[in-house]
Amino acid sequence: MKFQFNMSLLGLMASMAARRGLAFVPSLTTRNALTKSNHHIKPLTRHFLSTLAPPTEQSEAEEIIQLPTNEDDEELLKIRHSSAHVMAMAVQQVFPEAQVTIGPWIDNGFYYDFYFPDTVDKETGEKVPSRKLTEQDLKAVKKEMDKIISKDYPIRREEVSREEARRRINEIGEPFKLEILDSIKTEPITIYHIGEEWWDLCAGPHVESTSSIPKKAISLDSVAGAYWRGDEKREMLQRIYATAWKDPQQLKQYKKMLEEAKKRDHRMLGKKLDLFSVQEEAGGGLVFWHPKGSKIRRMIEDFWKNAHEDAGYDIVYSPHIANINLWKTSGHFDFYRSDMFDQMDVENEQYQIKPMNCPFHCLMFKDELRSYRDLPFRWAELGTVYRYERSGTLHGLMRVRGFTQDDAHIFCLPEQLEDEIVGVLDLTERILSRFGFDKYDIMLSTKPEKAVGSDDIWEAATKALEGALKKKGWEYGVDEGGGAFYGPKIDLKIRDAIGRQWQCSTVQCDFNLPDRFGLEYVSAEGTREQPIMVHRAIFGSMERFFGILIENCSGDFPLWLAPTQFKLLPVTDAVHDYCNEVAAKAKKMGIRVEVDRGSERLAKQIRNAEQQRVPIMAVVGVKEMETNNLAVRSRKLGDLGSFNVDDLLSELSRCSAAAEEMTMQGDKSAE
């Protein structure tokens, strides 16, 4: 994506905040700000001057290298895939009893799953329990990997028959490989060799030799448990997670990013800032939104609803449960059952708590016969759904069992599809940029081998998605064959303040549900036709997006989102009533305000407010009360000077409504 670059006041604010080690997340991005307009602050009176921070050296955050990804760097992908093979070879050389299973590349590296059977001590004949890998074991494996890499073994591809592959696997006694072989439906079977020392079933791709792997850019990070095939009734495996990059500098940058991520962990900040909790007494993966977190959620939801209504959507609501027959009609019961909770009996019928919202919207469309003149319908819902996740996979707000999707479905005519997709992308850009996200990585996924719908409708829908992306002028990649079985899709990943990618938004055409539910409209010719259905989410879910947002701004929310925007700090008990009067006036103007109890010394009050990430504070003494002024302090900019109460509240209200940070300077001569 390309936007015109303007160095606005907000950009300079970001620079100042960065130098202070603070997060700064206005409605536009900070680093390399991709702004669409300049924001100008006007003085309230002749006593109040707007000031710009002088340009300074780049902050540490601004020097972050943009790390490559598997999607945009095939050589990196090959390095990771080959590193996985080298690690598996090293594990079996260090621990000959180890059996290999699978070892794919992942977003930041790779992993490999190993099975360690019980063994027998050759001298005593006693049974030795299966090995549990330790940190010391990982060091031994890495040392062996370095030796393999240094020997410059060629990595060679070989095609064999299924029978020959089975013979070789039986010969080396690798039962898990036999299961993998049986799961491969295509022929010939491909094998990759590391020299003449080691081989595995693999489709590739790989580097040409082990010396092409930069050994100083590989790190073995951790060990975790994993069931074979994800089946709790099968063998417990040990999974080694590792990261691999093209050079040591990238590895260093990645580790630096991990350290920064620890400081921004939404679980830690959620507790520290009293935003949310997961109460194990109630069950894992169920989120409790505390008052402060709920205030932020309400602001997000209100903005989301207003933006959708502006874009021509209607807000709808649907039930939390439905008869199991609905899920059989939609196909979820057959294809998604493992991710659904068990059914409940209601008057001798089975009901299912919903894992999706889309079948409900299909029923609403089907409620009456529609005309082509009525289309498109755009229905949006903040619908809470429930999906079964194993306890070991749950992770704060990022992976939960109950979450609220920002769901929407569009029912349109084929000729309306491209314009509707453009509208979705426009709305996505408007909403995400409000929260500081306007750097996207976009992928268009096309028809897979197994798909429903005719080739003609797939081609038309894919062209509509491509046309919409081109109208937006957005760069995108193409994942050939990566679409859902029911239609092509666009996936959008955002990048956060420390360079991480997060999958959030998706736009998916669906030819399946309209057919399953028999959705129809009357065409201009009087015939019954099937509408195009579009699934669309922007945040993905409220919970996960909130977790991303917390980590992006390190809990230092912009003024318009902060649960407490303004805090009054009384110097003495004599000004408490005055503080409460100011607070009451601020609340009437929609400002989220608190009055400190005043039981601590002023320095401690300021420190407490800053630790709670309050953007604007006002120190109130007898002098301020007598002059109807406030001594204002910004968390990001420090002392702003003295402000008349009404002028300050007006500026806070304006900044909040415009999603801007308050930067105005007050009268410092009065201090």
N, C-alpha and C positions, 0 to 999 in steps of 0.2 A: 504494500500500500504506500502511496506517496501523497503527502500533503505539503502545502506551503509552510515553510519554517518561519516563525516569527518569535523573536525574543521579547516576550511580554514581561510585565511586572511579575507574573507568576513564575516565569522561568528563573528570574533573578531571586525570587523568594526561595525557590527550590535549591538554588546554589547556596544561599545563606544557610538554609536548614541542613544541607548536606555537610557543610563545614562544621556545624555544631554536632554532627552525628545524629541528627534527628530525621525521622521520616517526614516526607511532605507529599501528600496525595490530594491535590486539588482535582477539579473536574477534568483537567488535561494532564497528560503524562509529564514526568519531571525530566528524567535523563533523555537527552535528544528530543525535547518537547515537540510533539507533532501537533501544533496548534492550528486551529482554523480561524481564529480571530484574536485580536489584541483586546486586553481588558484594561480599562483605564479607571483609576480611582479618583474621584473628585473630592476636593476638600469640603468639609461640612461648613466651616466658617473660615474667616481669614486667619484664625489662630491655629488651624490644623493643616499641616503640610503633608502631602504624600511624598515619600522618599523612596529612592531606588538604591538597592544594595550595589556597591561598586563591584565590578567583575574581579574575580580572583582566580587562583590556580584551580585546576580540576580537583574535585574531591575524590576520595578513594572509590566511592560508589560509582563515579562517572568513568573510572578507568577499567571497569569490569569488561573482560573480553567476552564477546558473544560466542558461546560455545556451539560447535556444529551439532547436527542431529543425524540420526540414521536416515531420516527422510531426505535430507538435502546433501548428504555426503556418503556416496556408495563405498568409497575407500574406507571410511570409518566403520561402516557396517561390516565390511569384510574383515577388518582388523579384529573387531569384537567377536565375530563368528569363529575366526581361526584361533583367537585367544582362548575361547571356550574349549575348543578341541585340544589345544596344548595343555590347558589346565587339567582336563580329564585324563590325558596321557600321563601327566605328572602325578596326579593322585594315584593312578594305578601302578606307577613305578615306585612311589613312596610306600603305598599301602596295597600290595598285590591282591588282597582279598576283596577290594572294592569292586563293585559292579556298577557300570554306567547306565543311565536311563536317558534323560533328555537334557539338552543344553542350549537353549535359544539365546539370541541377543535380546536385550531390553533397552529401554530408553537411554539409560546412562551407562550401559555396559553389557553384562551377560550373567547368567547363572548356570550351574550344572547340578543335577540331582544324582546322588550316589546312594547305593545300598550297601551297607556293611553287615554281612552275616556273622553269626557266631562262628568262632574258629576253635581249633583244638591245639593246645600247646604240644609241639612235637616231642619235647623232652619228657614232660610229665603225663601227657595224654589227657590233661584236664581241659574242660570246656572253658573257653575265654569269651566273655560277653562281647557283643558287637562294639566296635570302636565309636566313641563320641568325639568328633573333631573339636580341637581346641585352637586357641589363638596361636600356640606354638606349632601346631600341625600346619596351620595356614602358612606360617613362615617357611616351613620345610617344603611345602608344595610350591611356594613362589620361588624358592631357591632352585628347585628342580625345573620349573618353567624357564627360568633364565638360562639354564644349561641347554635345554631343548632348543630355545630360540637361537642361542649362539652357534649351535651345530648346523644351522642353515639347511634343515631338512626340506626337500621339495614337498609341496602339498599337491597331491595328484588325485584327479577325478577318475573313477572307474565305473563302467556300467556292467552289471551282471544280471543273470536271470534270477527270478525269485528262488528257484531251487538251489542255485549256487550260493545265494545269500544265506539261505537257511542252513546249508551245510556248514558254511564258515562260522555262523553264529553258534551252532551246536558244538563245533570243534573247540571254541574258546569258552564255552559254558556261560553264556550271557543270556539268561532267560528273559530279561526285560526287553532286550533287543528283538527277541522273537515276537513279543507282543507289538512292538513298534512296526516290525516288518508286516505283521498281519493287518495293521491299520493302514498301510500304504496301498492305495487302490490302483496306482498307475505303474506301468513298466516301461523300460527296464528299471531295475533298482540301482540307485547311484550310491557309491561308496567313495569317501574321501580318505586318502592315506596321508600320514605324516611319515615321509621316508618309507622304509620297510618295517618300521617299528610298531605302528599303531594305526587303527582305522575305525571308522564308524559309519553307520548309515546316515546319509545327509544329502540334502538337495542343493547345498551351497548357498551363496557364493563364498569364496575364500581367497586369501592372498596367495601368491605363487610359491612362497617359501616362508619358513619360520623366521628368517632374518628380516622379513618385511614387517614383523611385529615389533614395535618399539617397547622393549621390556621395561624401560624406566617410566613408561606411561601407563602401566598396569598396576592395579592395587587390588588385593583380595581383602574384602571388607568385612564380611560377617558370615555366620552359619545359622541356618534356620531349619526347622523341621517342615516336611511336606509329605502328604500322603501320595502314593503312586496313583496317578490318574485322578487326583483330588478325591479319592474314595476313602472314607474313614475306616472301611473294613479291609483295606489293603495295607501293604507294607509301609512302614514309616521310613522315609528317606531323609538324607541330610543334604541340604541345599547350600552350596557355596555361592554367595553373591560377590561379584567383582565389578570393577569399572575399568574401562580401557579407552585410551584416547590416542590421538595421532602424534602427540609429543608431550614431554614432561610439563611444559608450560600449561597446556590444557588440563592436565591432571591436577596441577597445583591450583589452577583457577577453580576447578570442580570442587576440590577439597575446601577451598576458601568459601565457595558457595554453600557447602554443607555446614560449615561453621556458622555462617550467617543465618542459615535456615534454622539452626538450633535456637538462636536468639529470638527468632520470629515464630517459633512453634505455637500454633494457635491453641493447642491444649494448655500450654503453660500460661499464655497471655489471657486465655479465656477465664482461667481461674484467678489470675492476678488482678484482672480488671473486672471480675465478677460479671461476666457476660453470659455464660452458659455452663451447664454441667451435664454429665451422664451419670445417673444414679443407678449403681449396680443393684441396689435393692429393688428397683423397678424393672431391671433387665438391661442387658448390654445393647448398645446401638440405638438407644432412645434418648432424644435430646430434650433437656429442660432449658428453656430460654428464660434467663433471669431478667429482672426489670430493665437493667441497662442494655442487655442484648436485645430485649424485646423492643426497646425504643428505636434501636438501629434498624431492626427488622421492619418495624412499622414504616420508617422513613423509606427504606428500600422498596417495600411493597407499594406504598403510596405513589412513589415516583414511577414504578413499573406499571401500575394501573393507569395512571394519568397518561403516560407515554403510549400505552396501548389504545386507550380511548381516542387520543389524538390521531392515531394511525388507522382508525376505523374498525377497531376490534370491539366486540361485546364481551363483557366479563360474565362468565357462567360459573355455576357450582354444581357438583355432582356428589352422589352418596359415597360413603367409605366402604360399603360392602355391596355385593350383588349375588344373585343366584348363580350357582356354578355353571348353569347352562349358558350364561352370557360369555364366560371364559372359554367354554367349549366352542361356541360360535366363533369367537375371535381367534381361536387357535392357541391362546396362551396356555390353556390347560394341557394341551398335548406337547407344546414345544418349550414351555417356560416353567413347567411344574416344579422343577427342582429349586427354583428361585422364589416360589410362592409359599406362604404359610399354609398349614393344614386348614381344611374346611371346618365349618361349624354347623351343627344341626339346628335348624329353625323350623319347627312344626313339620318334622319328617322330611324336610328338604335341606339340601346342603347349600350353604352360602360361603362366599369367598371374600376375605378382606382384600381390597384392590391393590394389585401391583402396578397398575397402569390406569391412566385416565381415558385413553383413546376410545375404548368400546362404549363408554357413556356418551361421548360426543357423537358417535355413530348412531346411537339410539335416538339422540335428540334430532339429528338430521332426518332420520327416518320417520319421525313423529308425524310428519305430513308430507304430501307430495309437493315437491318444489318445482318452480319454473326456472328456465334458464335466465329469466329476467331478475330472479332473486339472488343469483350467484354473482360474486363470491360471498360466502359466509366466513367470517373470521371470529372464532371463539377462543378466548383465552381463559385459563383457570390456574390459580395457585392451588393445586390439588395435592393433598397429602396422600402418599402411597406407602405400602409396606412390603418389603421384600426380605426373604430369608437370606441372611449372611452368616457364615460360620463365625463363631466367637473369635477365632484366631485372625480373621481378616478385618475385624472392626478397627477403626482408627479415627478417634476424635469425631470431627464433623465431616471428614472426608469420605468415610465409609460407614454407613449407619443402616439400621433396619427400618426406620420410619423417617421419611423426608418429604418435603414439599417441592414438587416439580413446578417450574414456571412454564407450564404446558400451554400450547395453543395448536389448534387445528384449523386449516383452511380448506374449504370445499369450493372448488372453482371449475370453470370450463377449461378445456385444453388450451384454447387460445389466450386465456387469462394467466396461464401459469408463469410465464417469464416475468410479467409485470408484478405478480404477487411475490415472486422470489426477490425481485429488486426491493419491494416494500419491506420484506423480512430483513434483508441485509441492511437497508437504511435504518430500520428500527433497532437492529442489533448494534449497529455503530453508535446510534444515539445513546442507547442505554449503557453499553460498556464504557464508552468514553466518559460518561458522567462519573464513573468510579475510577478513572485514571487509566483505563485499559484501551489503547488504540494502536497497539502493535500486534498484528495477527499473523498466524501461519495457517494457511487455508488449503484444504485438500478436497478435490472433487473425486468421488468414488463411483465407478461405473458398473455395468451389469456383470454379476458373477455367473459361473457356470450353471448353477441351479437358481432359477428365478421364475416368478410368476409374471404373467402379462406378456403381450405380444412384442416382437422385436420392434414393430413400428412405434408402439407407445413408449417403449424404453428409449428409443432413439429421439423421439420428440421431447420427452422429459429431460433427457441428458442435455440436449441442445438448449432447452429453456434454462437449465441451471448454468450452463456455460455462458449463455447470452447475458444472464443477470450479472455474473461475475465480471464479464467484459464491460458491461454498462457501468459498473462501479469502478472500473479501472484497477481492480485488485489482482495482484499476482497470485497464482495458485498452482499447486501440483495436481497430478492426476494419478489416482490409484486404480489402475485398470483391473476390473473384476472385483474391486473391493466394496461395491455397494451392498446394501441389504438385499435379501432375496425378494423383497417386495417393492424395491425402487431405488433409483440413484440418490445420492445425498451429497451435501456439503458439510464438512466438519471444520470448525474454527477453533484454533488454540490461541489463548492469550499468553503474553509474556509478562511476568511480574517484575518487581523492582530489582531482583537479584538474578534475572535472566532465565528463570525456570518457565517451562511451558505447562499450561493447564488446559485440558480439554473442557470446554464449556458449551459453546453454542453448536447446534446442529439443525440442519434443514433437510428433511427426508420426504421424498415422494413415496406414496403408498398406493399400489394397485391391488393389494391383497384385501384389506379390510372393506373397502367399498364393495368388492365382489362377495366376500363372506356375509356381509350384512344386507346385501341386495339394495344398496343405495342407488337411487335414481332421481333424475330430474326430467322434466318435459322440455325437449329441444324446440327450437323455432319451427321445425318441420312437424312437430307434434309427436315425435318418436320418444321412447324412453331411453335415456342414455345414462351412463355411469360417470359421476363426477371424478375429478382428480382430487385426491386427499393429500394434504401436506402436513406432516408432523413438524413441530418447530419448538425448540427451547433455546433460551438465550443464556440464562444463568446455569442451566442444567438442574440444579436444585438450590433452594435457599440455603440449606445447611452447608453444602460444599462450597458454594460461592462465598458465604460468610467466612468460612475458614480460609479461603484464598485471600479474601479482602483483609482479614486480620493480619495474615502473614505478609501481604504486599506492603501494608503501611505500618507493620510492626506494632499494631494496636493504636497507632497515633492517627486516629480518624480525622478526616477533613472537617472543618467547622460545621458544614451542613449535616454531617452524619454523626458527629460526636454526641454521645448520650447526655453528657452535660456540656453545654456550649460555653457557659459563663458561670463563674463562681465568685461570690462576694466573700471577702476575707476581713472580718471585723477586727480592728486593733484593740477595741475595748468594748465592754458590755454596754456602754452608753450609746453605741451606734447600732445595736441589734434591731431595734424597731425601724430605724431608717433603712437598714439592709433589707428587712422584710418588705418594706414599702416598695423599694426598688425592684425586688424580686417579683412582687405581685404585678407591677407594671410590665416587667419583662415577659412574664408568663402570658399576659394578655396580648402581647405582640408575637406570641408563638416561639419565644426563645426558651430553650431548656436551661434552667438556672437553678443553682443551689446556693444556700447560705451556709458557710462553715459555722460550726458550733462555737468557734472562738475560744475553745478551752486550751489550745496550744499557742505557743509563741508564734509570732508572725512568720518567721523563717520556716518553722515546721509546717504551718498552714500552706505556705507556698510550695514547699517540697512535696507535701501530700497531694496537692492539686496537680502538680506536674507529674508525679508518679501515676496518677489516675488519668493522665493524658488530657486534662482540661485545656482547651485551646486558649481561652481568654479568662483572666482573673482581674479582680479589682480590689485594691487595698482601700479600706474605708476607715478613716479616723474621724475625729471630731471636726477637723478642718474641712474634710470632704462633705460631712453632713451639713455644716453651716453654709457652705458655698454651693451645695447641690451639684457637686462634682465628684468624679471618681478617679483615683490613680490607677491607671490600667496597665496590666502586664500581659504580654503574649508568651505563650509557652515556647514558640518558635523564635520570636524576635526580641524577647526581653521587655524592658520598660518602654512603653509607648507614650507616656506622659499623662497629663490631666485632661479629662473629657467632661463636658456637661452631660448629665445623665440622659436627657432626651436625645441628644445628638449621638451618644454612644449606642443607645438601644436602637435607634434608627439605622445606624451603620451595621450593627450586628444583624439586624433583621434583613437588611438588603443583601449583605454578604451570604447569609444563610440561604435566602431564596435564589440567589444567582450561583450557588455552589462555588463561592470564592472564599479565599482566606482574608481575614481582616489584616490590612497592612498600614492603615492610616496612623499617622503620628499625631499625638495630642499636643497640648501646650506644656512644654517642659520648663518654661520660665516660671510657671506657677509652683514648681516643686520646691 
